[in-house]
């Protein structure tokens, strides 16, 4: 059956589909204004398929793919005006591969590599102009080796050496 919960105004707050006492099927949650806040599909009590969240304006806020209750596949977050805010990929609930974060203009702000849910590999941060702001390397979640910070002009601002996430040399 379908479970419906209402706001004091009478508008629908939540709609959940059950089968045999377990969440199965479409699930929707709404803002008090009546605009949809979240929609997902449940299978045996666990999220499966694409889940979407919305800003109060109704604009898409984020979408993620789930498998057996864990994020699995691409996850995208959006600014209120609709441009992409971040893009990452999950495997069995953990971030893997490259994550990208964007300025609202669409320009890349940060690119960082993940392995098994932990930052591992190169990181690059950019000014909104596209010029490199910082570059470095993560190992097992901590900065390791040389990190170079740049002025927006492209000139080197500072060079730092890291070991196990701590600055060992300026």
N, C-alpha and C positions, 0 to 999 in steps of 0.2 A: 504494500500500500504506500500511500504518500503521506508524509508528516508535514504539516504546515504550521509555522509559528508566525504570528502577526505582531506588528508594532501597535502601541495603544491607539494610533490613528486608524487602525484597521488594515493598513497596507501590509503586504507580505514581507516578512523579515527573512524567513528560511523556508525552503522546500526540499525535502529529502525523500528519496525513493528507497523503500525497504522491500526485501524479499526474505522470508523465513527469519525475521528478526534481525537481519543484517543489512547494512547500507549496500544497496545494489541499484545501479542506474544513475540517473541525473540528480545532481545536487546543485542548488542555487541559493545564493545569499544576496540580499538587496540592501541598499542604503535606505534610510528613512524616507528619502525623496521618492523611492520607488525604482530608482535606477539600479541595474544589476551591479553587484560588487564582485561576485565570484561565481564561476560555474565550473563544475568538474564532473567526472564520471567515476562512480565507485563500483568495485567488483569484490564481492566477499569482504566488505568493510575496508578495502584498500583502494586508494586512488589508482586509476589506470587510464591511460590515454592523455589527451590534452586538457590541461587545467588553465583557465584564464581568469585574470583579475582586472578590474576596471577602476579608473579614477572616478570621482564623484560626478565628473562631467559626462561620463559614459564612454570616454576615450579608453582604448586598451592600455592597461598599465603593465601587464606582463603575461607571458604564456610559457608554460613548461610542460614537458612530456613526463608522464609517470608510468612506471611498471612495478606492479606489486607494492605500491605505497611509497616507492622511492623515485626521485627524479632520475630519469634515464633518457638522454637525448638532449637536444638543444633547449636552452632557456633564454628567453629574451625579455628585457625590461624596456619600457618606453617612457619618455617624457610626456607630460600632460598634453602637449601640442602634437604628439604623435611620432616624433623622431626617436630613433633607437637610442637607448641609454646604455645598455650593456648586452653582451652576447657571451654565453658560456655553454659548455657541453658537460653533461653528467653521465657517469656510468655507475649504476647501482648506488645512487645517492651521493657520489663524490665527484667534485669538479675534476675534469681531465682536459688536457690540451690547452690551447690558448684562450684566455679570457680577454675580451676587449671591452673597454669603457669609452663612451663617446661624449663629446661636448654636445650641447643641444643643437649646435650648428651642423652636426654630423661628422666633424673632424675627430679623429682618434685622439683620446686623452691618455689612455694607458693600455698597454698590451703586456700581459704576464702569463707565463707558462705554469701549468699545474700538472702534477702527477699524483694520482690516488688521493685527491682532495687537498694536497699540500702544494704551496708555491714551490716550484722546482724548475729552474731554467731561466732564460732571459726575461728581464723586465725592461720596458721602454716607456717613458712618460714624455708627453709632447705638450707644447704650448698650443693654444687654440689656432695659431697661425700655421701649425704643422711642423714647426721647428722642434728639434729634439731638446727636451728639458733635462732628462736624466736617463742613464742607462746603467744596468748592473746585472747581477746574476743571483738567483736564489738557489740554495742547496738545502733540501729537507726543511723548507719553510723559513730559512734565515738567509739574510744577505751574506754573500761570500765573495771574496776577491775585490777587484776594483769597482767602485761606483763613481761615475763621472756625472757631475751636475753642470748644466750649461746655462748661460744667459740666453735670452731670446734671440740675440744677434748671432748665436752660434759659437761664441767664444767660450772656452772652458771657464767655469766659475770656481769649481773645486774638484779635487780628486781625493777619494777616501778609500782606504783599504779596510775590508771587513773580514773577520774570522768568527764563525759561529754567531753571526748577527751583531757583533760588537765592533766598533771602530778601533782598529789597532794602529792606524797611521793616517795622518792628515797631510 
